[in-house]
Every structure is written in C-alpha cells, then in structure tokens.
Amino acid sequence: MAKMGNGEIYKLRSSILNGLYYKREDALKVRRAAIAEKNRELQLAPIQYLLDQLPTDMIAHADEYVVRIRYTREEDKTNVLVDEKWEYKTDTPVINPQKVSSSHYQNTPDNDLKEELKAKADKLCEDIIELKTEKEEMSVYLKATTEKYTGSLQLRKAWKNEPALLKYLPAEPVKVLRPKPAKKVVVPDLEVPKFLKTRMTTNLLEDD
C-alpha cells in the first residue's frame, strides 16, 4: 500500500474539488458580471442623453462597476443567503458612478440592483447556493474519506465505483517481478575413504 503524505492528500482533495467545480464556478462569475453590466446600462440610461452632452473630463470614469447583492428567500427575509458584490470590469475606464469622500478620494460605490433584473439575479443566487452547498458537502466527504484511508490502494478500493474520483489518484508503482533465486545445489559430503580404517590399523601395527 502506497501511503500518502499530508501534502499529497491536501493536493488530491484540492485537485478533485477544482476539477469538479472550477468550470461551474467560472460560469457563475460570468453570469454575475453580465448582470452587473446590464445593471449599469439601466442605471445610466435615463441620463445618458445628458452625459453625451458633457465634456469627457467632467464625467467620472472607472474600470469597475459594482452591484451589491443581499439575497433572501420569501419565507425568511432576515436570513441573508448570498451577500456579495458583483463586478463588471472593463479594460479601460468608462463612465461609471463614483463616490467622493470628504478627503476627495474617489472610489467605486455599491450600486443597488435594478428591479428589472431581480428575477434573473434571484435565479443566479439560487444556483450559487446550490453549487456552494454541493461543494461543501463534497469537501466534507473527501476530508473524512482521506482521513480514514491514507493509502492510495485503500482509496482505490473505496472509490472503485466512482471513476470521477479514481482518475485523480496517483498511478500505483509498477511491481518489478524479481526472478526467483535458483535452488541451492547441495553438494554431498565426500565419503571417508574406505582405506582409512585399514590405514589406521596398519599404522598401529607398525608402531608396535
């Protein structure tokens, strides 16, 4: 069994979560930005004809526009389920609302969501909640499983029916088949020469 170190296990869990949820989270970011962009258009639309008449230098520009989202469900308005800032960014500064502090420092304010976009924003918030809940549940499962099984072979057995997880496990080392040692050839002891006794007897007789 190939036991995995803490660093390897952490990397494994992160890789699985990233692989399962990165694209979906990225798609949600795109939808956030699209709503923020549309909100900006709706906010500026009533005064756009005035902005078009003003010199560029007299209009605030920034490369970021922010919509503040505090989403609650009808059954419980006190429970804020999504509290985020949705951003729309541009490569170069464009006309955007700006807030000037008492020290004349200019920054991007949190803008309110337009009523026309509420339904679309609510749907997005529900999708955010669903994905976040699922990812948290998967994270808890992975943590518990990798704490119980710290070996790649153990995890391979635990996830034998889950190809979506198996593919993240490191490849098992190839077993090298070592040749069996040759049987030791036992060399029989040489027999004591038959003439030994005769020689000993002869020697004794000669000594007499």
N, C-alpha and C positions, 0 to 999 in steps of 0.2 A: 504494500500500500504506500503510495506517494503522499506523505503528509505535507500539507500546505502551510506556509508561514502566515502570520497575521497580515503582512503586507500583501501577499498573494491573494488571500481571502478578501481583503478590502477591495483590491483591484478587480477581483472576479465579480463581487456584488455591484460595484460601480459600472463595470462593463455591461452587465446584464440590464441594469436599470437604464443606462444610456441607450443601449440597443433597442429596448422595448419602448421607450418613451420619448427619445430625442426628437424624432420626426413629428410626433403628435404635438409635443410642446412647442416646437418651432412653428407648426401650422397655427396654433393658438396665438402666438406672438404676431403673426401676420394679420390675423383677424383683429387683434387689439389695435394694431397700427391703422388698419383700414377704417375702423370705427372712429378713431381719433382724427384721422384725416377728413372724414366726412363731417364730423362734428365741427371742425374748423371752418369748413366751407359754409355750413349752415349758420355759424356764428357771424361770419364776415359778410354773408350775402346781403343783409339789409342795409349795410353801409358801404358796400363795395363801390357804388357809384361815387360816393364822397372820396373814398381812398384813391380812386382813379384820377381825381382832380388835384390831389395834393402832390407836392414835390416829394420825391422818394426820401430825401433827407429828413422830412418832417414826420415820417411814419416809422414806428418801431418795427424792427426786423429781428428775427431769431431763427435758428435752425431747428428749433424744438417747440412742439405744441403738446400740452398735457391735458388729459381729461381725468378728473378724479372720479373713481367708481367705488361706491359703497353699496354692495348688493345685499338685499334681504328678501326673504320669501314672504308671501302674503300672510301666512299663518303666524309669523313671529318677526315683527318689524324691529325688534330690539337685538336680534341675533344677526350681526353682520358676517356674512359668509365669504364675501370677496371684498377686500379693501385694497385697492390697487390704483396705480397711476398708469394710464395707457398713453403711450407716447407716439407721436408722429414726427419723424425727423427727416430733414432734407439735407442734401449735400452742401447747399449754400443757404445763407439766411434769406427768409421770405417774410412777408408781412405776417406778424403774429402778435397777439396780445402780450404786453409786458407790464410787469409790476415794478414801480419805482419806490424804493424805500426812502425813509427820511434822510438817509445818508447819500441819496441819489444813486444808490446801487440798483441796477436793473436786473431782474430775474424773471423766470417763466412762472406764471401763476397756475394754480389748479383751476381748470375751467369746468363748468357744470355740463353734464350730459344733456343734450337736446332731447325733448320729448319724442321727436320723430324717430329717434334711434333706440328708444328704451326697449322695445321688443327684441331687436337684434342683440342689444347688449345683454339683456336678461338671458337669452339663449346661450350666448357665449359664456356668461358666468356659470350657468348650469354645466356646460361642457368642461369648464375649468375645474369646477368642484368634482365632477365625475372622475376626471383624469387624475386629479390630485389624490382623491380617496383611493383609487385603484393603485396608484404608485406607492402610496404609504403602506397599503396592505401587502403589496409585493415586497417592499423593503423589509417589513416585519418578518415575513415568511423566509426571505433569504437570510436574514440575520440569525433567526432561530435554527434554520437548517444547517448553515455553515458553522454554527457554534456546536451543534450536535455531531456533525460529520466534518472532520477536518482533513480527511484524506480524499484525494480525487477519485479513487476507486469506490469509496463509500458514497460519494455524491453521485457518481455514475450509476450506482445501483438505485439510489433514492430517486433519481430523475430518469430512470430507464424508459419511462413512457412520456417524457417531456423533451422532445427534440429541440424546442426553442431554448431550453436551458442547457442541454447537453453540449451544444456547439460552442459554448463559452469555456468549457473545461479544457485544461491543457492536455495535450496528447500524452498518453502513457508512454514511458520509455520502452523501447523495443527490447524484449528479452533476448539476450545473447545465449544461444544454446552452446554450452561448453561440452566438448567431447568427453565422453566417459573415460576415466582413467583405465588404461589397459590392465588386465588382470595380471597380478604379480606372479611371475613364474617362480614356483618353489623348486629350488634345486635340492634334490635329496642329498642327505649327507653320504659321503663316501663310506663304504663298508670297511670296517677294520680288516686289513689283510689277514687272510686265514693263516698265514705263516707266522703271525705274531706269537701265538701261544707256543708254537714249536720252537721259535727263536728264543723265547724266554726260557723254555725248558732246557734247550741246548746250552744256553749261557750259564744256567745254574749248574749243569753237569760239568761244564768246562771249569767252572770256578772251583769245584771240588777236586 
